[in-house]
Amino acid sequence: SESPKKLILIDNSEIALFNIKNKLVKLFSNIDLECYLIDLKDKEILNSFFKNNRIDFVYHAAAYKHVGLVNENVRSAIKNNINGFINVVDGMKNNNIKHLTLISTDKAASPTTIMGMTKRVCEKILINEFNKNNNLFYSAVRFGNVFNSSGSVISIFKKQILNKENITLTNESVTRYFMSIKEAANLVIRSSSLTKGGELFILDMGKPIKIIDIAKKMIHLSGNT
């Protein structure tokens, strides 16, 4: 809904939770906000969280997502991205919570990376759960890169420009699809209100943009050459 009675944030990163809490308290002083330091790999704590809170909607965005790092840490990625998601689904089933939106990625389509593969497995688990019980409002949302999200190429360029470093670009013909954080958030909320259960929403990302063009524009806008 547009104005939830309560918003609960779960994160395993203390600093990330601290930062987003401070930001949201300033922006939405009217919403009851609670923050929990929970790692989704910890089934026991997660279960008691679901038991002690009356949750209506769950938005699952917790994943290791840096393609290179994930490829080098396969076991950790599987434990975090897949097992963590299974723990969420189990906790929801045990406590009769019916609305779940999984934030997936366009890299889950015919995955060529471990990150994409872990997300594809989560999508399959979600669809399988829905097939077992059609009364669930479970859906997944796939989209590409979110402009200036944590660890994105934009935030890396920003840092490099700020520190007067050379910008690193692996290949100048590389293109990416981008959407703003606001657009992405709106589409996620929108898809969760549209769902009848079992869907895989694939968001229209517009036209692909050449990364080198973004780099040049950012350098130019920062007043450098």
Summary of the structure (lengths in Angstrom):
residues: 225
radius of gyration: 18.7
end to end distance: 46.3
largest distance: 57.9
contacts: 636
relative contact order: 0.11
helix: 48%
strand: 19%
